[in-house]
Amino acid sequence: MARHRSHSVAFKRQVAEEFIAGETLHALSKRHDISRQLIRIWVGKFEAGALDEDAQAADLIQEYEARIAALERMVGRQALELELLKGALKHGPRPKGASTSVVTGPPASPSPGGAR
């Protein structure tokens, strides 16, 4: 029980309702692997109306914000990779007389039996 976990509002409401329906703190704690103190907190919030749809919306917003932050980190890493690759292209060795155009491609090599 020493680990930190996040529980949905629906789960908190379910546990609180089970306690109010007569389930013991000890049984709920064992079955769901959560502390009795946490159950007491959830029951208090449930009775105060804090586990309603507004709280669910807040949880959803929090999930979205975490996902946005993860995507922003990914975009940042990709931007750094692009800058690194651009720098490598600018400073990398190039054969003399080689075309650098992406559109035209490399120059055609002379054919072995062609005109001289």
N, C-alpha and C positions, 0 to 999 in steps of 0.2 A: 504493500500500500504506500510505499515511499515515492512512487513515481508520479509525475504530473501528467494528468490526462484532461482532455476537454470533453465535456458531455453536452449533448444537445438539450435544448429547452424541453423538448418532448420527453426525453428520458428523465430529466429532473422532475417534471410534472408527474410522470408515471410513478416514480419512486415515492414522491410526496403523497400521491393518492393511495398507494399501497400502505403507507404508514398510517394515514388517516383512517383507512378501512380496517385497521387493527393489526397489521403486520408489526412484529417487534423490530426495534432498531438492530438488534443482534442478527436476526435472520436476514434482514435486508442487506446489512453490511456484508455478511458472508456470501449471500447469493450474487450480489453485484460487485463484490470486491471493492467497496468504497468505505470510508470511515463513517462511524456513527455521527461524529460531529458534522460532517458534510451533509448527511441526511437531515440533521436538525436544521442546518442553515437553509436547505432547500425547502423544507416544510414551512419554515418561517416566511420565506419569500413567496411560497405558494399561497399561504394564508393571507399575505399582504397584497396579493395580486400581481407580484412582480414577474411571475412566469406566464405572462400572457402573450398575445400576438406581437406586441411592441418589442418584447424581449426577443422573440423569434426573429423579427425583422433586424434587430441589432446584431444577432448572431449571424444572420445571412450577410449583412453588410461587412462584418468582421471577416468572414470567410472570403468575400469578394476582395476586400482590401489586401488580404494575405496573398491571394492569387495574383492580383495586380502587381504587388511588390515582387513576387517571384518572376513574373513576366518582365518587369522593368530590369531586374538583375540580368535576366537572359539577354535582353536587348543590349544592355551595357556591355556584356561580355562579347557579343557579336560585333558591336561597334569597335571595340578594342582589337578584335581579330582582323577586321577589315582594315583598320589603320595600320596594323602590323604588316599585313600583306601588301598594302599600297606602298609602304616604305620599302619593303623587300623588292618590289618591282622597280622602284626608282633607283635603288642603290645596288641592285644585283648586276652581275656581269652580263654583257650583251656581246654577241659576236659582231665584228665590224661589218658594216654594210647590210646588216639584217634589218628587215622591215619590222617596225614596232606596231604596225596597225593591226588591230583586232579584226577589222573588216576585210582587209585584203589578204591577210595571212602571210606565211613566209614566202620569200621569192622562189620561183620555179627553178629547179636545178636543171642544168643542161643535160640533154639526153646523150647517152654514149655514142650513138651512131648519127647524131644530128649534124647540121651544118655548122661550119666553123667560121 
